[in-house]
Amino acid sequence: MAIRLGDVLAAGGAGETCLILDPPAAGADGRVLELILGAGPAEIVYVSCDPATLARDLEILCRATYKLRSVTPLDMFPQTAEIEVVAHLTIEGK
């Protein structure tokens, strides 16, 4: 049985939901971002392995609804150019 993001967000009470988003290096698909913006989870923890696509997606999320609370880079693979970044977003005004 496939579980779909839209179903989970609709069933969980978006105002009380924290979404953990960990897309591939290409970033979140536009349809996923639209679904998130439509559902409005109270918090998003976005994990990214590509700072450029993270910046692109954060611009979309923060332009509409969310406020960026923190960004934490993590060197998960020492002595390489790879970096993980965790961003915390909340609904603007909360």
N, C-alpha and C positions, 0 to 999 in steps of 0.2 A: 504494500500500500504506500503510495507516494504522499508525503506530507508537503503541502504547499505553503509558502510564506504568507500569502494573503489569507489563507484559512487560519493559520496560527495567530496572526495579528488581529483578525476579526474576532476570534474566540477568546483571546486573552485580555481584553479590556486595554486598549492601547494606552490610555492615560496612566496605567499602572505597569506598563511593560518596559523592560530593558532589553533592547535588541543587540545581540553580539553579531557583528557583521565582519566576515573574513573572506573577502572575494579573492579571485586569482589576481595575478600581477596586472592584468588588464583593467582592474578596478571593477566596480559594480556596474552591471548592465543598466542602461537608462530605464528599462521597465521596472527593475528592482527599486531604483531610486524613486520613481513615480509611486510605486506601491507603498514604500516607506513614508513618503510625504503625505500620501492619501490617508494612511492609517494613523500616523502621528504617534508612534511609541514615545513614552516620556523621556527615555534615554537611549542613546546609541553608543556602544563601544565598538569602534571601527579599528580593526587590525589590518595593517597593510604591509606588503613587502616592497612596494613601489611608491616612494614619496610623491612622485609626479602625478600618478593616478589618484592617490589619496587627496592631494591638493585640488585636483579637478572635481572629485566627488564632494569634498567638503564645501567647495564654492557653491555647488548646486544645493546642498542641504542647508547651508547657512544663509544663503540668499533668501530662501523661502521661509523657514520655520525655526531652525535650530541655532543655538549659540555654542560655539566651540569653547569648552571649559578647560581642556588641557591636551597637550600633545607630548608623548613620551617616546623618544627613540630608544630602541633596545638593540644592542650588538649581540645578536644570537649566534653569529658565526664569526668569531674573532679571526683576524688576519685575512679577511675577505672584504670585498666592497659591499656585501649584502647587509641590509639593515631592516629591521622590523620597526614599525611605528604604530603606536596605539593612541587613538584620539578618543576623547570623551565629549559627547555632545548632549545637551539637554534642550527641551523646548524653551524657546525664547521667553523670558519673564519668570521662569521657575528656578 
